[in-house]
Amino acid sequence: MSKPTIIRMAPWVIAAICAAALAFLAMSSYFYFYGDSYLLRYAGMAMAAFAIAAAADAIASRIVLDGETLHVNSLMRRRSFPRSDFVSAQ
């Protein structure tokens, strides 16, 4: 039996997601301390929370190719698909 192949997201994609999360966090912090618009303040906090959740999901997600199954692991769920569900590309 061969070793399973693990596929993860590219490091530059994870870095871009983390940079976007930091930008949203900086924007919401600015409007929290210096802004007078409540809409921008709370919208920025919500966007920062979603960006941090997206970064955590991107870091945790992976695809595992086994001999008989395909496993898709994410932060919220894990799914498995048998090899017979896929059509051969040959």
Secondary structure in CASP SS format (residue, H / E / C, confidence):
PFRMAT SS
TARGET T0000
AUTHOR 0000-0000-0000
METHOD secondary structure of the structure
MODEL  1
M C 1.00
S C 1.00
K C 1.00
P C 1.00
T E 1.00
I E 1.00
I E 1.00
R E 1.00
M C 1.00
A C 1.00
P H 1.00
W H 1.00
V H 1.00
I H 1.00
A H 1.00
A H 1.00
I H 1.00
C H 1.00
A H 1.00
A H 1.00
A H 1.00
L H 1.00
A H 1.00
F H 1.00
L H 1.00
A H 1.00
M H 1.00
S H 1.00
S H 1.00
Y H 1.00
F H 1.00
Y H 1.00
F H 1.00
Y C 1.00
G C 1.00
D C 1.00
S C 1.00
Y H 1.00
L H 1.00
L H 1.00
R H 1.00
Y H 1.00
A H 1.00
G H 1.00
M H 1.00
A H 1.00
M H 1.00
A H 1.00
A H 1.00
F H 1.00
A H 1.00
I H 1.00
A H 1.00
A H 1.00
A H 1.00
A H 1.00
D H 1.00
A H 1.00
I H 1.00
A H 1.00
S C 1.00
R E 1.00
I E 1.00
V E 1.00
L E 1.00
D C 1.00
G C 1.00
E C 1.00
T E 1.00
L E 1.00
H E 1.00
V E 1.00
N E 1.00
S C 1.00
L C 1.00
M C 1.00
R C 1.00
R E 1.00
R E 1.00
S E 1.00
F E 1.00
P E 1.00
R H 1.00
S H 1.00
D H 1.00
F C 1.00
V C 1.00
S C 1.00
A C 1.00
Q C 1.00
END
